[in-house]
Amino acid sequence: GVCVDRSLDLPVSLLGILKAGCASLPLDPRMPQRLLAQMIEETRVGFIVAHPELVQQFPAHGARLISPVGSGAEDPGDAPRLPACRADQPAYVLYTSGSTGKPKGVEVCHRSVVNLLTSVRRRPGLSPDDVLLAITPIVFDISVLELFAPLTVGGCVVVAPAAMTVDAPALAKALEDHRISVLQATPATWRLLIAGGWQGRREMRALCGGERLSLDLARKLRSRAAGLWNLYGPTETTVYSTMEEILSDEGPITIGRPIANTYIYLLDEALAPVPVGTPAEIYIAGDGLAAGYFGRPDLTAERFLPDPFRSGGRMYRTGDLARYLPDGRIEHLGRLDQQVKIRGFRIEPGEIEFALNAHSAVRGSLVEALEHTPDDVRLVAYVVCEPETDETRLVPELRRHVADRVPAYMVPAEFRLLARFPLTLNGKIDLEVLRTSSRSAAIATSK
């Protein structure tokens, strides 16, 4: 287990665990006690590398606490002889959010991590001159790229303190003070930075992952950075499986093509490939696949299937919907489980969000279907608008704006205006908090 401050002790601890031939389990004291207890129990943690003050509120456990060794430690002398590490040996276990059920630990091996890091060194490309600001909590898998990729080429990692990740002015200042050349963040964090007045850094490349990148946000980032890359991949396929450099301010925004040693299949319900332009579920195969879910062979067998196109291979069923464009790029269309059916019409919320984000006063949006009663399911749009916007005029205007771009049955029944989206520890939109906090903020409801 690893529970240390965001300081030099963080990469030192993670690298030390890997060098000792062990796998790391990232832990965060801000996690619910029940989840921490589940993680420690299921993975049978024997040791926790931790700053003592961070684990005082942890649930009862039998693990031995080890103090991290930082830059102020004495030289231990001759390095101990350590066991050789195999490619199929676990490197880390990360727990998914559990939004669709009980959280589950994804077991990722060294081979998969090395494949990711080697591929990222080539595209988007990293060099010894690069300086990357690491802002992602280690309980989120995109932190793997931040902490390890620059080190593999002799580059520099600046570990940002936790408070900086939600402080736009402090984050913007750090980008300049440390001459950051690469920053990776979720769309929600990029929006936070822009909303805080960040004017951009022309010497820096922007990497966007973790959530769907909107065209509106892509335009704003392209005007503020030296380059913009959109990256896609679930935790079960080791951080990222595809990537695309965004070179145009015109849509669609795609997730590009597979990274090295990775195969993307778009398959129908019979696991047969679909024609170009036909929406289908994404299946991912190749060296990035995780070993499975820790201690859950039943769930592993359900989501990691035999690869029908490569003898002896496996593929991961993502639950994501996409289609191939004629040029071979992949357009992500959302989650299969986010598709909703209202009054007989099948609706993709992402299409409505795309329409909303095209309005000049909208900084971000999220659309979902909420059940008021068993017979009354309504589309609700959560909208973050520009400061000093006249909210009483904006909602009718947004309704007309969306109605001009989508069929009438796709116009949200409710518009809930927000100052900002609440975020999870991973920097993603916190849907539970969003739903709870915005109930009293509903601006308008159509009959």
C-alpha angles and dihedrals in degrees: 000000000000124000112155138136119271095263138100086296090070101065090033091056095046094047091046091053091050093046090052089057094250133125122238127229110198113220129188122196089215090066118103112274091236092056093047090051091049093049095048093045098045095047093042092228111205099183136024119200101210150148100244096230091059096057099044091102095043117124116257113289139162097227121124115241118230122191113231118247111232137175093291095060122114119253105268091210119224112024113243120249107260130198118261113257121233125217091238094050117114114260098182145343118224125186119225120228093258092223090151097040143315112358113255133201117240112210112212123189132215093252091060094048093047090050091053095046094046092049094048090051087063100037124052078006134224131208138183088263094061123107116196125193109220108211103152122103111244091239086073116073098224086072086076090070093046098050102037111025098069091047092057090063098037094260128140130261120200110198108215118213115248095249092059093064091070097036108084097190092048091047092049091049091051091054089059099036093053095036090235114203098182130034125178119195143149119259089254092057092045089053090049091053093048093045088054090062101264108166095193141254114253093198093058133085117219120218117194123194145135096064139033115290113226123215091239093055091043090057092051093049094046090056091051105041141051091243142350128220126188113208130191136188143116124243089252091066097045110268103302133024102169137024140183134189108229106226102164138055089219124088157287103067106210135192089229124212136327122285120236119313091003130123126201119200125187104203138177125225090282090054090249122139116256128221122265111283095023115121114236142150120285117240118185127204136171140066094327095069116118120234087248139260113331110253092351108104091159094056091041090056090049096053103027107062134181110273107243091199102047120049112241093003131124133217133201121231104221104186087227124128122222145147135214118245119218091258093056098257119130124236113206111220102184137262122325089222090053093061109105135196118216122177089344095308119119109222133193107206091205091069090057092047089052090055093047094048090057089069113099094228095052120094095175143342144194126194127197140158116250124193111227092174131351089266097039117069115166136187112240123195119203108200131189107202136193116275118270092023116155098241095191090060097036099066096057088043092052091049091054091043093054093041089058091057108036136034117278093254089061096056108109117248091214134035116197113190119210137185090221141342117264110241135213123226086270093058093251126126110279103226095186093055091041093056094044099045096043099052092089091042098063105136102191140000125198120212 
